[in-house]
Amino acid sequence: MKDKTVLLYLIIGLLLFGILVAIAYQIRQDIYRTDFANQVQAHRDQVARLEKSSSYMSLSFKSNSQNTQAEPNNVATKQSLLLKQQQQLYLDFAQTMQFMIHFC
C-alpha cells in the first residue's frame, strides 16, 4: 500500500514537472520569436533609413556636382569609395593603436 502511494505521488510529480517544462519551453519559444521579429524589424528600419539617407545624399551630391566635377553615380563606384574609406579608417586606427602601444 505504501509503495503504491509513493509511486502515485512520483507519477503526479513527474507529470507536473513535465507540464512546467512544456510551459517554460513555450514561453521561451514566444520570447525567441518576439526577439527575432524585433531584430528583423530593426534591421528593416535601419535599411529604410539608409536608403532614404543615401537617396538624400545622392540628391545632394547631384546638386553639388553641377558646380564641381561630375562623377558617375552608380552603385559600384559608391561601394568602391566606401571600401577605400573603410580601409583607410582601419589603417588609421591601427597606426594610432601602434603609436599608443609604443609610447605607453
Secondary structure, 3 states (H helix, E strand, C coil): CHHHHHHHHHHHHHHHHHHHHHHHHHHHHHHHHHHHHHHHHHHHHHHHHHHHHHHHHHHHHHHHHCCCCCCCCCHHHHHHHHHHHHHHHHHHHHHHHHHHHHHC
